């Protein structure tokens, strides 16, 4: 591949990863803030009036799956998932590259397949509606599909990072100061 081709691929990889990372962070912050504020409002109203509003108790059910999936995606983006590194220590650079790229193919196929299966789950749960907010349960289940797609895309960008990296073990490796 030419230097210009490498530059374009690297740019596309970086833009995709940055979009996934920023989106996940925004989702995490918004869900935390909204859940906190809604539950705080419920506590205040209960304290003042001895009655609840109702809807704040449904908010965590709707938003917690989004928070959870955004955290999972961020962990994948930062290489913070649990990994078994014993085998990689015995392999050379090229075998590590093949092993890690093969794992990414499995990850890509698995998460895009799970996203497709998630669409069927949404069809099944589409009639479920939260009683107070009248929000469909589809909203909560959609987080899983979005998360699986983001994990599949992270797998694709990781695959290409592995393909282009001088050292495959450096791809998505936690920074040394993050290691324990």
N, C-alpha and C positions, 0 to 999 in steps of 0.2 A: 504494500500500500504506500502511496506517495506521502510526502510530508504534509501536503495540503489535505489529503484524504484523512490522515491521522488527526490533523487539527480539527477537521469537521466532525469526525466521530467523537473525539474528546469533548468538543463543544456541546454536541447533542447529549452525550452522557452526562456532562456536568449540569446542563440545563434541566434535564429530566430529574436527576438526583436532587438538585436544588429545589425544583418545584415540589417534589414529593416531600422533602424535608420541611420546607416552609409551610406547606399545606398541613402536614401532620402537627407541626408546632402550633399553628393557628387553631386547628381543631381542638387540640389538647387544652390550650389556654381558654378558649371560648367555652368549652364544655365544663371545665373546672369553675370558671367564674359564674356561669349561668346556674350550675348546680348549687354552688355556695350561696348565691344571692337568693335563689328560690327557696332553699331550705332555711336561710336566715329569715326571710320574709314570713315563712310559715311559723317559725319559732316566735317571732315578734307578735304576729297576729294572734297566735294561741295564748301568749302571755297577756296581751292587752284585752282580748275578748273572750278567752276560754273556748274559742271555736277555731277550727282549722279552715283553711281555704280549699283544701282538697287537691288542687292541681300541682302544688309543689311536691307532693309525694310521688307523682308520676314522672316528674322531670328526670330523676336519676335513672329510671327504667329506660327512658328514651335516650339519654345522653351518655350513660356510663359505657355502653358498647362502643361508642365513638371514641371516648377517652382511651379505652383499653386498646382498640385497634390502632389508634395513632401512636400509642406507646410501643406496640409491637413493631410497627413500621419504622419508627425512629430507631429502635434497637437494631433492626436489620440494616438500616442506613449507616449506623455507627459501628457495626460489627460487634455488637454487645450481646449477641445471643450465646448461649452455652455452646461450646465447641470442644470436641475431643481432638487434641493436637498431638497425641502420641504417635499416631501413624504418620502424620506429616513430618515428624522429626526424622524418620528413617528414609524418607523419599528425597530424591534430588529435586532441583528446580523444575525440570520438565515434567516429571511424574506428578509433582504437586500441582502444576498448572493443569494437567489432564484430569487429575482427581477433582480439583476444585471446580473446573469448568463442567465436568460431568455432574457434580452435585448441583450446580446452578441450573443445568438442563432439567434435572429432576424437580428442583424447586419451582422453576418456571412452569413446567407442565402441571405440577400438583396445584399450585395456587390459581392458575387460570382455570383449571378444571373445577376446583372448589368454588371459584367465583361463578362459574356456569351453573353448578349445582345450587348455589345460593339463590339464583334467579328462580328456581323451582320452589325453594323454601318460601320466598316472598309471595309467590302465587298462592301457596297453601295458606300462609298466615295473613293474606291480604284482607280477610274479613274481620280480623281481630282489631278492635278499636279500644283505646283507653277510655274509660267511662267519663272522666271529668274533662279532659282536654279534647276529647274526640279525635285525637291524632292516631293514625293507623300504626299498627305494630310494624308495618313495612319500614318505617323510618329507622327503627332500631336495627332491624335485620339488614338494612341497606349498608350499615357501617361495616358489616362483615364482608360484604361483596367489595366495597370500595377498598377495604384493607387488603383483601386477597389480591385485587388488581394491582395495588401499590406494591405489594410484596413480589408479585410476578414481574412488574417493571423493574423493581430493585434487583431481582435475579438477572434480568436482561442486562442492566447496566453493569452489574458485577461481572457477568460473563465477559463483556467487552473490556472491562477494566483488567480482568485476568488475562485476556488475549493480548492486550497492549502493554502490560506491566513488565518491567525488567525482572522484578521479584514478585511472584504470585502470592507469597506469604504476606506481602505488605498491603495487599488489597483489602480494604475494610478492616485492617488490623487496628485495634484500639491503640491510641497514643500511649507511649511508655508511661507517662504520668498517671494514666487511667488504670494501668495494670496494678493488680494487688499481689 
